[in-house]
Amino acid sequence: MMEGEKLTQSQISPGPWKKLLVCTDGSANSQVAVDQTLALARRCGSQVYALQVLQIVPEFEAVAPNLMVRLATEIRDQMEVIKVQAAAAGVPLTRRICSSVSPFSAILEEIERLHPDLVVMGRYGKTGLTRLMLGSVTARVIGLSPVNVLVVPLGAALGFSQLLIASDGSPCSAAAFREALA
């Protein structure tokens, strides 16, 4: 920034978001969402809640009984890294870990519990047979969340200087347009 140049309101804080929920699964896509959420929180002065769901797969537990313990340890380690990142950015962070058969249901329950102003997620998470059978967790959260969901693609940086709103003429598209204008 040049001397004497003033920041616009959108460069300081693009929204009145005091409470941000970022959902992560340890993938590269969700790490981009974490990075961008921390940057956004710093600009907005937001409290960040980082959520990771330990997916319970009963069939895996029968075959590999120690798998859940190992996965829980990996999640705690990943959340510790996020805690260090948030501290370095000067962003207040609360880590949340829960277990569920259904990650998107667990995310929706946390949304109801926390009442965040915005939910931030990566575009795609971990892949595999579960994703083929259940579909995208992000897509399900988008479709069912009572709160706006911001999807951050891999390699994206949030700027809010230009917004593209896709519309199919539905009431949901009209609501997205109104939100973008606000």
C-alpha positions in Angstrom: 0.0 0.0 0.0 1.3 3.4 -0.9 1.6 6.2 1.6 -1.6 8.2 1.8 -3.6 5.5 0.1 -6.7 4.4 2.0 -8.1 1.0 2.4 -11.6 0.5 1.1 -14.1 -1.1 3.5 -14.0 -4.4 1.4 -10.2 -4.5 1.9 -10.6 -4.1 5.7 -13.7 -6.3 6.3 -15.9 -7.7 3.6 -18.6 -8.6 6.0 -19.9 -8.3 9.5 -18.6 -11.8 10.3 -17.8 -12.1 14.0 -17.9 -15.9 14.1 -16.4 -18.1 11.4 -16.6 -21.9 11.2 -14.0 -23.5 9.0 -14.5 -27.2 8.3 -11.4 -29.3 7.6 -10.6 -32.9 6.8 -6.8 -32.6 6.6 -6.8 -32.5 2.8 -5.0 -29.8 0.7 -8.3 -28.3 -0.3 -9.4 -27.9 3.2 -6.1 -26.4 4.2 -6.6 -23.7 1.6 -10.0 -23.0 3.3 -8.3 -22.9 6.7 -5.6 -20.5 5.4 -8.2 -18.2 3.8 -10.4 -18.3 6.9 -7.6 -17.2 9.1 -6.7 -14.3 6.7 -10.4 -13.3 6.6 -10.7 -13.5 10.4 -7.7 -11.3 10.8 -9.3 -8.7 8.5 -12.7 -8.9 10.1 -11.6 -9.4 13.8 -13.5 -12.7 13.8 -13.4 -15.6 16.2 -12.7 -18.8 14.3 -14.0 -22.3 15.1 -12.1 -25.1 13.3 -14.1 -28.3 13.0 -12.9 -31.7 12.0 -15.1 -34.7 11.9 -13.8 -38.2 12.7 -15.9 -40.3 10.4 -17.0 -43.5 12.1 -17.1 -46.5 9.7 -18.2 -49.5 11.6 -17.0 -51.9 8.9 -13.5 -50.5 9.1 -13.5 -50.8 12.9 -14.2 -54.5 12.6 -11.3 -55.1 10.3 -8.8 -52.6 11.8 -9.7 -51.9 15.4 -6.8 -49.5 16.0 -7.7 -47.4 12.9 -10.0 -45.0 14.8 -7.3 -44.4 17.5 -4.8 -43.6 14.8 -7.2 -41.4 12.9 -8.1 -39.5 16.1 -4.4 -38.9 16.7 -3.9 -37.6 13.2 -6.8 -35.2 13.6 -5.5 -33.9 16.9 -2.1 -33.3 15.2 -3.8 -31.5 12.3 -5.8 -29.3 14.7 -2.6 -28.5 16.6 -1.1 -27.2 13.4 -4.1 -25.0 12.8 -3.9 -23.7 16.4 -0.3 -22.7 15.7 -1.3 -21.0 12.4 -4.1 -19.0 14.2 -1.8 -17.9 17.0 0.8 -16.7 14.4 -1.9 -14.7 12.6 -3.2 -13.3 15.9 -6.6 -14.9 15.4 -8.7 -16.4 18.3 -9.4 -20.0 17.6 -11.5 -22.7 19.1 -10.8 -26.2 17.9 -13.7 -28.7 17.7 -13.4 -32.4 16.9 -16.4 -34.7 16.8 -17.1 -38.2 15.7 -20.0 -39.2 13.4 -21.1 -41.7 10.8 -22.1 -38.8 8.7 -19.6 -35.9 8.4 -22.1 -33.5 6.8 -24.7 -34.2 9.6 -22.0 -33.5 12.2 -21.1 -30.2 10.5 -24.8 -29.2 10.3 -25.2 -30.0 14.1 -22.2 -27.8 14.8 -23.7 -25.0 12.7 -26.9 -25.2 14.8 -24.8 -25.3 18.0 -22.4 -22.4 17.2 -24.6 -20.1 15.0 -21.6 -18.9 13.0 -22.0 -15.9 10.6 -20.3 -17.8 7.8 -19.1 -21.4 7.2 -15.9 -21.9 5.1 -15.1 -25.1 3.4 -12.7 -26.4 0.7 -14.1 -27.4 -2.6 -13.3 -31.1 -2.4 -12.1 -33.1 0.5 -10.6 -36.5 0.8 -11.7 -38.9 -1.9 -12.4 -42.6 -2.2 -15.2 -45.0 -2.0 -17.1 -43.0 0.7 -17.2 -40.0 -1.6 -18.5 -42.0 -4.5 -21.3 -43.5 -2.4 -22.3 -40.5 -0.3 -21.5 -37.6 -2.6 -19.7 -34.4 -1.6 -19.8 -33.3 2.0 -19.4 -29.7 0.9 -22.3 -30.0 -1.5 -24.6 -31.4 1.2 -23.7 -28.7 3.7 -24.3 -26.0 1.0 -27.7 -27.5 0.3 -28.8 -27.9 4.0 -27.0 -25.2 5.9 -29.1 -22.4 7.5 -26.0 -20.2 7.3 -24.1 -19.0 4.2 -21.3 -21.3 3.1 -18.2 -19.9 1.3 -16.4 -22.5 -0.8 -12.7 -21.9 -1.3 -11.2 -23.7 -4.3 -7.6 -24.9 -4.3 -5.3 -22.1 -5.1 -7.8 -19.4 -4.4 -7.3 -16.2 -2.4 -10.2 -14.3 -1.0 -10.4 -10.7 -2.3 -14.1 -9.7 -2.5 -13.3 -7.1 -5.1 -15.3 -9.0 -7.7 -18.1 -11.5 -7.1 -19.6 -13.9 -9.6 -23.1 -15.1 -8.8 -24.5 -18.1 -10.7 -28.2 -18.0 -11.1 -30.8 -20.5 -12.1 -33.7 -18.2 -11.4 -34.6 -19.9 -8.2 -35.3 -18.3 -4.8 -31.9 -19.5 -3.6 -30.2 -17.8 -6.5 -32.1 -14.6 -5.7 -31.0 -14.8 -2.0 -27.4 -15.3 -3.1 -27.6 -12.2 -5.3 -29.1 -10.1 -2.4 -26.3 -11.4 -0.1 -23.6 -10.5 -2.7 -25.0 -7.0 -3.0 -25.0 -6.5 0.7 
